[in-house]
């Protein structure tokens, strides 16, 4: 059990949460209608369709950028000399409603300006975001695309890929007696890009250029790119879909995900109170373990901490297989045995959100008695007692429902706090791994 000292999502101090729950109970009562309403609320994001156009000429790093955003090698990185003008779609492996599109840039022959947006399926595919990509310099064509996108009130992002290659080349080309640091090269690239954009009348005070290394989504501006895409969402539902699907271990991204999951807790707790089925030993209350476990697995997936997500992360960042997974497993086993049971009761591959539900049912079946026994210790705690008093005014005499709400809410809050720490740990681990690789590279250069 986690020993976190917290209010149940601090909801007893949240007047808006109180009114939200009170209104639902008055409308639906404490039965199946309320349970179904909360199930729909928690799953609405899964129906949100999002299309992201990744635009640029061939061999600019579009495929590796797509792979880095997805967290898996779904787009084939084409060899030098191989060129394609096809428009290719890559549904996200965990959420097929989010699609990244590899879109050719403006071309005088096949994709001329006057027919460009029609040819790339602008209206048919209804792109929501546009990532305009180059590994060298931005052109007047990039300005043209950006202007047209803005006219339609869509968001675009200017991305300069292969910043790592630029750094490596300049470091090799420098004179032996020249003092040149990585920070100097990055600053110089930023300055040059700004000058290029101003040549084409870009307002550089308004639009940021993201410098990225597609081989390491933690470096330079990659974390900020993901964060900004999520923040720029046109609706809360779109943002929820992106945050639950797109991986990201930067500190700000972790914080965004954490706040989203906090907002989901009360919905899961209400559903558990309305549909409780598993008795909590020692008290007259039941809890829906499947909801508790399903929501927990959703947090694991959203933070990128499921076993399959960690495996893909290791592969993408060229970390030896099992390195991060073993470190996370040991940390979780030592710090939160109950959360360890939930995570390791799930299969390695949760290929879709439907499989999260089936995995939850399986874990509830095999480990339900152990989990319920641990929750019974929580159900009699002072924290839960305080929360039960908070919900009693609108659950009336249904004290058992109040206990179910309180136990589910508190336990999910504890799980969420622990998972946030694990996500920060994974973030730090990857940063350390990158530093060690860099040190090893520099050592080999010195030897040569």
N, C-alpha and C positions, 0 to 999 in steps of 0.2 A: 504493500500500500504506500502511496506517496504521502509524505507528511506535510505537504504544502499547507500553509496557514493562509487561507483565503476565504472570502465570502463566496457564495455560489455565483460565480461570474459577477460578483459585486452587485447582483440584481436587487438585493434588498434596499439598495440606495438609489436604484434607477427607477424613477417614476414612470418613464415611458415603457419599460419592460412590464411593470405592474399593470398598467392600463391595457397593454397589448394582450397579456394573458387573460386578464379579467374579461376583456371583450370577446375573446375566443370561447371561453367557458360559457359565457352568457348566451352566445350565439349557437354553439353546438352541443353543450353539455359535456360530460366526461365519458364519452363512449366512442363508438366506431367513426362517427362523423368527424369528430375532432381528430382522431387518429389519422383518418384519410386526408384531412385538410393539411395536417402537418407533414405527412408524407409527400404530398404534392408540393408544398412550400419548399421542402428540402431538396427536391429533385427538379425544380423548374429550370435550373441552369443547364441541365443536360440537354434541353431542347433548343438552346440558344445557338444559332448558326453564325459562325464568324469566318470570314475569308480574308486572308492576309496575302497581298501581292508582294513578291520579292522581285524587284525590277532591276535589270541591268544587262549589259552585253555579256557574251560568253566569256568564261574563264575569269570572272571577277570575284569569285568566292560565294556565289549564291547558294550552291548545293551544300557546302560546308556550313554556311550560315543557317540554312534550314535545319540541317542535322543538329547543330548546336542548340537551336531553339526548341527542337523536339526532344532532344536528349537521347537520340538514337540515330544510327546511320541508315536513314530511309531514302535519302537522295544520293544517287551515284555521283561521286566526284569525278568529273571527266578528265581524261589525260590531256596534256598539252597537244594542241593541233586538232582535237576533236571538238567540233562546234555543232550546236543544235539550235534551231529556231522554234522548237516545239514549246507549247505551253503545257507544263506538267503540274499535276496536283498531287499533294502529299497530305492526306488526312492524318491527323495526330493519332498515334497508335492507341492512346487511352481514351480519346474522345473524337470520333470521326466527324463530328459537327464543326470542329475547328480544322480548317484546311489552309495549308501554306501552298502558294502557287509560285512556281518558277516561271517568271514572265520575261521574255526578251525585251531589251530596250528599243528605243526608236531606231529604225533602220530605213535608209532611203528607198530600198527595194521592197522588202517584205513587210516592214512595219513603218510606213511613212507617217509623218505627223498628222496629215489631214485625215487619215483613217486609223490612226493608232489605237484609240480607245475602243473603237468598234472591233478591231482585230484581236485585241487582248481580252475581249469578253467583259468589258467594264460593267455593262448593264446586266448582262446575263449572269455573271458570277457575283455581282453586287459586292465588290471588295470593300472591306471596312477600314483596313490600314494598308499603307503603301510604304515598303522599305526600298528606298532608291539606293542602289549599291554600286560602288566602284572600288577598285584596288589602286587606282592611280589618281586621276584628276576628274573632277566633275565637269560636265560639258553643258553647252546651251540646251541640249536635249533634256538633261536632268531638270533644268530650270523650266522648260516647257511642261514636262510631266507634273512637276510640283505645282505650277500655276493652275493647271487644269484640275488637279485634285482639290486644290483649295477652293476653286470656284464651286465645287460640289460639296463643300463643307466636310471633306474627309481629311483624315490625319495622314501626314507623310513624315518619314524619318530619313535623314541623309546619313548613309553609313559608309565609312572608309574601312575596308577590310585589309587583311595582311599587314597590319601595323607591326607585327612581330618580324616579318620579313624586311620591312624598311629599317627597323632598328638593327637587325643582324647585318644587313648590307653596309649601313653607314659605320657600324663599329669595325667591320673588317677593312673598310676603305680608309679609315682615319690614319693619319700619320702617327708614327711611333711616339713622337713627343707631344701629340695633341691630347688635351684633356677633354674628353667627351663622355658624358653620362647618358644613360637611357632617358632620364627626365628631360635632358636638353633636346634630344632627338624628337621626343613626343611633342614638346612645346613648339619645336620648329615645324613639325608636320601640321599641327593645329594652326599655326600662323599662316603657312602656305595654303592650306585648305580655305581659310577665311579669305585670303586674297583672291583665290580662284572664284569663290562664290560672289564676292563683291564685283568681280569682272562681269558677271551675268546678272547683276542687280538683285542678288539675294539680300534680304534683310538679315544680316548675321547677328543682330542683337536679339532677334526673335527666334531663329531656327538654329538648333544645336547640331553639330556633326558628331556622330558617334564613332570613335576609333575602336575597332574590335580585332581581337585575335580569335578566329573561328575555332582554333584548336584548344582554347581555354576560355570557357564562358565566364570565368571569374575575373579575368584581367581587363584592365583599361575601362572602356565605357559599356561593356556588354551587360553587366548587372543593371546599370542605369537605363539602358535601352529597354530591357524587359520590364523594369519598374514603370517607366514612362508609358509604355504601351498599355499596361494595366490601369494606370492612373487616368489615361486619356479615354477610357471606355465611355461610351455614350449613355450607358445605363448601369445600374447596380448589378443587374442580371448578367450583362456582358462581362463586367469586371469579375464577378464570381466565377463564371465559366473559365475565364483566362487564368485566374489565380489557382483554380483547382486543377488546371490542365498543364499550364506551362511551368516547367521546372525553373528553379532559381534559388541560389544559395547566398546571394548578397544579403547583407544585413538588412537593408531597407525592404527587400523583397520578402524576407522572412517575417518582418514586422507587419507588412501588408497582409500576408497570409494569416498570421496569428490573429489580427483584428477581425478578419473575415470569419475565421472559425469560432471566435468568441461570439459573434452575432448568431451563429447557427446553434449554439448550445441550448438556448431556451426552447427552440423548436423541437429538438430531439427530446428534451426533458418533458415537454408537454405531451408528445406522442407516447413516450414511455408511461407516463401517468395514465393516459387514456387507454392504452393497450397492454398494460402489464400482464404478464402471464407466468413468470417464474417467481415463486415465493422467496422472500428474503428470510433466511432462517432466524427464528427467535422473535420475530415481530409480525404483526398482521398487515403485511404489505407485499405487493408484487411489483416486479419490474420487467420491462421488455428488454431482455438481454441482447436480442438481435439488433435492436436499435442502438444500444450502447456500443456494441462491437462494430456495427456497420459504420457508425459515425467516427469511431476511433480509426478504423481502416481508411476512411475517407481522409482523415488528417494525415495519416502516414503517406497516402498517395499524393495528397496536395503538397506536402512538404518535400516530396521526392525521397521518402525514407523507407518505402517498401523494398522488399528484397530485389525485385526486378529493376526498380529504379536505381538502386545503388549499383547493381551489376552494370547497367547501361552507363552510369556515371563513371565508373572505373574504366570501362572500355573507351569512352569518349575522351577522357582525360589521361589515358595511357598510364593509369595506376595499376599495379599488379593485381590480378583478379583475387578478390576476397579480402584485400587489405582493409578497405573502409568497412565492409560488411562485418568482418571479425571484430574490428574496433567498436563498432556500434553495438553489436550483439553483447560483447563483454560489458560495455558501459550500461546497457539497458538491464542486463541480468543482475548486475550488482546494485543498481539504483532503483529499479521499479519492477519487481517480479510479476506483478499483475499485468502490466503493460507488455512485458516480455512474453507472457503466455498468449496474449491476444495476437501480437505480431507474428510469433513463430507458429501459431496454429493455422495461419493463412498459407495458401500455396505460394510458391515463388512468383508465379505469374498471375497477376490480376489483370487480364488482358482487356477488360472493359469494366464499366461501372456496374453492369449487371452481375459480373462475377464477384464483385465486392459483397453484394447481397447474399449470394449463395455461400461464399466463404464465411460470412457472419453466421448463417444458419448452422454451418458445420462446426464452427468453433463453439457456438452456444450449446450444441449437442454434446460435444466431447469434453469441454472444459467448463460447462455451465455451473456444475455443482461447486467447483473450486472458486469460480468468480463470485457466485452468489454468497458463499461463506465469507469471502473477504469483504463484500459489500455490507454484510450484516454488522461488522465492526463499525463501519462508517455510519450506518443507519441510526445508531444510538448515540452518536457523537453530538457535542454541543453545537457544532456548526450546522448540522442538519436540523437539529431541533429549532434553531433560530429561523432557518429558512422555512420550515413547516409552519411556524407561527406567521411568517410573512405571507404565505399562500392561502392560509385557512380562510380568510375573508371571502374568497371567491370559489373555493372548493367546498365550502360549507362543512358538512359532517363527514365528508370523504377524506378522513385523515390519512388513510392508506395511500390515496392518490397524491396527497401532499408529500408524504415520505418518499414515494417513488420519484416524484419530480425532483425533490431535494437531493436524493442519492445520485440520480443520473446526472443532474447538473453539476454537482460537486465533483463527481468522479471524472466526468469529461473535462472539467476545468483543470483538474490535477494532471490528467493525461496530456492535455494540450500544453500545459506549462513544461512538462517533461520533454515533449516532442520539439518544442521551440528550442530547448537547450541542445537536443540532439541535432537539429538542423544547423545551429550555430557551430556545433562541434564538427559536423561534416564540412561546413564552410571553411573552418580553420584548418581542418585536416587537408583539404584540397590545396589551400594556400601554402601550407607547409610542404606538401608534395611538390608543388610547382617550384618553390624556392630551392628544394633539394635538387631537383632536376637542373635548375639553372646553375647551381653551384658545381654540380658534376660536369656540366657542359663547359663552364669557365675553367675548371681544373684541367679538363682534357685539352682545351685550347692552349693553356699555359705549358703543358707538357710538350705540345707540338711546336 
